[in-house]
Amino acid sequence: MAAVATTTGRDRDFEFDFGAYLESARQRVEAALDGSLGPERPESLREAMRYSLLAGGKRLRPILCLAACELAGGEAELAMPTAVALEMIHTMSLIHDDLPAMDNDDLRRGRPTNHKVYGEANAILAGDALLTRAFEMVARRSPGVPAERLLAVVGELSLAAGAPGLVGGQVVDLECEGKEVDLETLEYIHLHKTGALLRACVLCGAHIAGAGDALLAGLGTYARGIGLAFQIIDDILDVTASSEVLGKTAGKDLTADKTTYPKLLGLEESRQRADALVAEAKAALAPFADAGEGQARVAPLLALADYITSRDR
């Protein structure tokens, strides 16, 4: 991946090697994930948890957390347990979404879904175990972070994982299958099912660093933009990419008769909508991107926003 030249400061362009940053951050996250489990008993539970948690992927959610922490002036390593917790919650949501009673999928990240390997009951329990382990990561495995900051993180994770976030979005998504859905309802689903966790990623990272209200508000706007843009691109790829490229079943939204952005807006207008949302997200961080150190801190989040609309899987 080529270096990305991002204009963020008032005085000059700042060149940022996003490819190198992304790979370095991904490797650090993978190492932290690998060390986060154990010794769960029985061993079959640990195997099921590790199967999905360590199945690869872009690791954008934990990387967003680390980048937001650094933007707020914190050390990324202090946010790593929280970044791992966010990936655990994300993995839980994938395991549960793939179940026959939910989205009923057989393929995830290029491999059989968890319930296809370990059975439905064990998949449900593995997801439950990952969700609860996430809160342990924050509360008991985050040395050096003040308790009041960890409490703020726990609050954000609770909102993102519960009825106000993932669960509520999934319920509305299921209720709308086979029905005519307007754009407002579609965006409600995705702001909760996808966007809530992305919002938690950036806000949790910022809380770890003790960010002020102005930055938290800017990051909230940024997260809303990239959350919707991410889902729009997902909807587009579900139509245009193959299962081999995606690592999951292509065309499943069409099969389930779900309303998607391309179905409502068409492919071209959907792409334009995603681009506009990314522009809004990046604009929200502009006040924090003055020349010098501010540019270096904000560059990863700006590049991640661009990456969302340029990805092909």
Protein Blocks (a to p, Z undefined) as FASTA:
>chain_A
ZZddddfbfkbccdddfklmmmmmmmmmmmmmmmmgccdddfklmmmmmmmmmngpjhlm
mmmmmmmmmmnopafklmmmmmmmmmmmmmmmmmmmmpmklnopabeghiacfklmnojk
lmmmmmmmmmmmmmmmmmmmmghiafklmmmmmmmmmmmmmmmlmmmmmmmmmmmgoiac
dfklmmmmmmmmmmmmmmmmmmmmmmmnopafklmmmmmmmmmmmmmmmmmmmmmmmmmm
cfklnopaehklmmnopacfklmnojmlmmmmmmmmmmmmmmmmmmmmcghjllmmmmmm
mmmmmmmmmpcZZ
